[in-house]
Amino acid sequence: MKYYGDLYNIKNKIVLVNEDLRKHLRHNYNFELIYSITGHQSDVKITDNLINYYKELEMKYDYIVPKFELVFQEDFYNNINVEKYELLINDTCKYACPYYYEHFKAIADQNTNSKDPWKELGHHHCFKTEECWLPNFNPNIGSDKDKEKHGEKLGMDYNKEMLVKAKELGYNSFKISGRENTSEQIINEVKKFLKDMKGIN
């Protein structure tokens, strides 16, 4: 990674949550370190402790991927350094999902403990682990109740209006998730993002 980063003058980026790994990378390499959205607890109620938690991350990481539900809340963006935040714009989930942290931890544990989990553990086991844990909720469609209650805060799929608002608030870094997507789906996500960003300063 370092060789190709130096060759093409690109600073490599690593997404992580492990504190020991962060210390090792910070001490030995000149990588940009990004704190993953999967490391946050499920609670999205803004408190002094929550703000202090994010401020501590700001001191340790170059970028933080925040929980979606916080991004447009005034008590959040007014108390953080928005330039250090990278917004995940295409990872649909239910607003304030109570299983968010536990779900991603289960996926990480599965992938850490097996070199090829889908082959070793079987399709049924992995599908049950990785797909949405909420009963009667389709993350590909979202929730009409969420949409009615939260408006633009439906899931985590950003539309153009949300990108405009994010830029106006000072957010300048955006992330597209490739998890469970094919190459074609990722390309389409990138095209949609570039189209939506056209004309946005």
C-alpha positions as CSV (number, residue, x, y, z in Angstrom):
1,M,0.0,0.0,0.0
2,K,2.8,2.4,0.9
3,Y,4.7,1.6,-2.3
4,Y,1.7,2.5,-4.5
5,G,0.7,5.4,-2.4
6,D,4.2,6.9,-2.9
7,L,4.3,5.9,-6.6
8,Y,1.0,7.7,-7.4
9,N,1.3,10.4,-4.7
10,I,-1.9,9.1,-3.1
11,K,-2.3,9.0,0.7
12,N,-3.7,5.6,1.6
13,K,-6.8,5.5,3.7
14,I,-7.7,2.8,6.2
15,V,-11.1,2.4,7.8
16,L,-11.0,0.9,11.3
17,V,-12.3,0.9,14.9
18,N,-9.6,-1.0,16.7
19,E,-7.5,1.3,19.1
20,D,-4.4,-0.9,19.1
21,L,-4.3,-1.0,15.3
22,R,-4.9,2.8,15.2
23,K,-1.9,3.4,17.4
24,H,0.3,1.0,15.4
25,L,-0.7,2.6,12.1
26,R,-0.3,6.1,13.4
27,H,3.2,5.4,14.8
28,N,4.5,3.5,11.8
29,Y,2.7,4.7,8.7
30,N,1.5,7.9,7.1
31,F,-2.0,6.7,6.4
32,E,-5.2,8.6,6.7
33,L,-7.2,6.9,9.4
34,I,-11.0,6.8,9.2
35,Y,-13.2,5.7,12.1
36,S,-15.9,3.4,10.8
37,I,-19.6,3.9,11.3
38,T,-19.7,0.4,12.6
39,G,-17.9,1.3,15.8
40,H,-20.6,3.6,17.2
41,Q,-23.2,2.4,19.7
42,S,-26.8,2.3,18.6
43,D,-28.0,5.2,20.8
44,V,-28.4,8.5,18.8
45,K,-29.7,10.8,21.6
46,I,-27.4,13.8,21.7
47,T,-25.9,14.3,25.1
48,D,-22.6,15.9,26.4
49,N,-21.1,12.5,26.6
50,L,-22.0,11.8,23.0
51,I,-20.4,15.0,21.8
52,N,-17.3,14.4,23.9
53,Y,-17.1,10.9,22.4
54,Y,-17.0,12.4,18.9
55,K,-14.5,15.1,19.9
56,E,-12.2,12.4,21.3
57,L,-12.4,10.6,17.9
58,E,-11.5,13.9,16.2
59,M,-8.2,14.0,18.1
60,K,-7.4,10.4,17.1
61,Y,-8.6,10.1,13.5
62,D,-8.3,12.1,10.3
63,Y,-12.0,11.4,9.5
64,I,-15.0,10.0,11.3
65,V,-18.0,8.4,9.6
66,P,-20.8,9.5,12.0
67,K,-24.2,7.9,12.6
68,F,-26.6,9.2,10.0
69,E,-29.2,10.3,12.5
70,L,-26.8,12.9,14.0
71,V,-25.6,14.6,10.8
72,F,-28.4,17.2,10.4
73,Q,-29.0,17.9,14.1
74,E,-28.0,21.4,15.1
75,D,-26.7,20.3,18.5
76,F,-24.4,17.9,16.7
77,Y,-22.9,19.9,13.8
78,N,-22.5,23.1,15.9
79,N,-20.4,21.2,18.4
80,I,-18.0,19.3,16.1
81,N,-15.4,20.0,13.5
82,V,-17.6,19.1,10.4
83,E,-14.5,19.1,8.2
84,K,-13.4,15.9,9.9
85,Y,-16.5,14.0,9.1
86,E,-17.1,11.7,6.1
87,L,-20.8,11.0,5.4
88,L,-22.0,7.5,4.3
89,I,-24.6,8.3,1.7
90,N,-25.9,5.0,0.4
91,D,-26.2,2.5,3.3
92,T,-29.9,2.2,3.8
93,C,-31.0,1.3,7.3
94,K,-34.0,2.1,9.5
95,Y,-33.7,5.4,11.4
96,A,-32.3,4.8,14.9
97,C,-32.0,1.0,14.4
98,P,-31.6,-0.5,17.8
99,Y,-29.4,-3.3,16.5
100,Y,-27.0,-1.3,14.4
101,Y,-23.9,-1.7,16.4
102,E,-24.6,-5.3,17.4
103,H,-25.4,-6.2,13.8
104,F,-22.1,-4.9,12.3
105,K,-20.2,-6.5,15.2
106,A,-21.7,-9.9,14.4
107,I,-20.7,-9.5,10.7
108,A,-17.2,-8.4,11.7
109,D,-16.8,-11.4,14.1
110,Q,-18.1,-13.8,11.4
111,N,-15.6,-12.5,8.8
112,T,-12.8,-12.4,11.3
113,N,-13.2,-15.9,12.5
114,S,-13.6,-17.4,9.0
115,K,-11.5,-17.0,5.8
116,D,-14.5,-17.8,3.6
117,P,-17.6,-17.6,5.8
118,W,-20.2,-18.1,3.0
119,K,-18.4,-21.3,2.1
120,E,-17.5,-22.5,5.5
121,L,-20.5,-21.5,7.5
122,G,-23.1,-21.8,4.7
123,H,-25.4,-19.4,2.9
124,H,-28.2,-19.7,5.4
125,H,-26.0,-18.7,8.4
126,C,-24.3,-15.8,6.6
127,F,-27.5,-14.5,5.1
128,K,-29.2,-14.6,8.5
129,T,-26.2,-12.7,10.0
130,E,-25.8,-10.0,7.3
131,E,-29.4,-9.2,6.3
132,C,-31.6,-6.8,8.3
133,W,-32.4,-8.1,11.7
134,L,-35.7,-6.2,12.1
135,P,-38.8,-8.2,11.4
136,N,-41.0,-7.0,8.5
137,F,-38.6,-4.3,7.4
138,N,-37.1,-4.2,3.9
139,P,-34.0,-2.0,3.9
140,N,-34.2,-1.7,0.2
141,I,-37.5,0.1,0.4
142,G,-37.3,1.8,3.8
143,S,-40.2,2.7,6.1
144,D,-43.2,4.8,5.3
145,K,-43.5,5.6,9.0
146,D,-39.9,6.8,9.1
147,K,-40.5,8.9,6.1
148,E,-43.6,10.5,7.5
149,K,-41.9,11.2,10.9
150,H,-38.4,12.1,9.9
151,G,-38.8,13.3,6.3
152,E,-35.3,13.6,4.8
153,K,-34.0,11.4,7.6
154,L,-35.4,8.2,6.0
155,G,-32.7,5.6,6.3
156,M,-29.3,6.7,5.2
157,D,-29.8,7.2,1.4
158,Y,-28.9,10.8,0.6
159,N,-30.9,12.6,-2.1
160,K,-29.6,15.8,-3.8
161,E,-31.4,18.1,-1.3
162,M,-29.6,16.4,1.5
163,L,-26.2,16.7,-0.2
164,V,-26.8,20.4,-0.7
165,K,-27.7,20.8,3.0
166,A,-24.6,18.8,4.0
167,K,-22.3,21.0,1.9
168,E,-24.0,24.1,3.3
169,L,-23.2,22.9,6.8
170,G,-19.6,22.4,6.0
171,Y,-19.4,18.6,5.4
172,N,-17.0,18.0,2.5
173,S,-16.2,14.3,2.5
174,F,-18.6,11.6,1.3
175,K,-18.4,7.8,1.4
176,I,-20.1,5.3,-0.8
177,S,-20.5,1.8,0.7
178,G,-19.8,-1.2,-1.5
179,R,-21.0,-3.7,1.0
180,E,-23.1,-6.4,-0.6
181,N,-23.2,-4.5,-3.9
182,T,-22.0,-5.7,-7.3
183,S,-19.5,-3.7,-9.3
184,E,-22.3,-2.5,-11.5
185,Q,-24.3,-1.3,-8.5
186,I,-21.3,0.6,-7.1
187,I,-20.7,2.2,-10.5
188,N,-24.4,3.3,-10.6
189,E,-24.1,4.7,-7.1
190,V,-21.0,6.7,-8.1
191,K,-22.8,8.0,-11.2
192,K,-25.8,9.0,-9.2
193,F,-23.6,10.8,-6.7
194,L,-21.7,12.7,-9.4
195,K,-25.0,13.7,-11.0
196,D,-26.5,14.9,-7.7
197,M,-23.3,16.8,-6.9
198,K,-23.2,18.6,-10.2
199,G,-23.7,22.3,-9.6
200,I,-23.2,22.0,-5.9
201,N,-20.4,24.3,-4.6
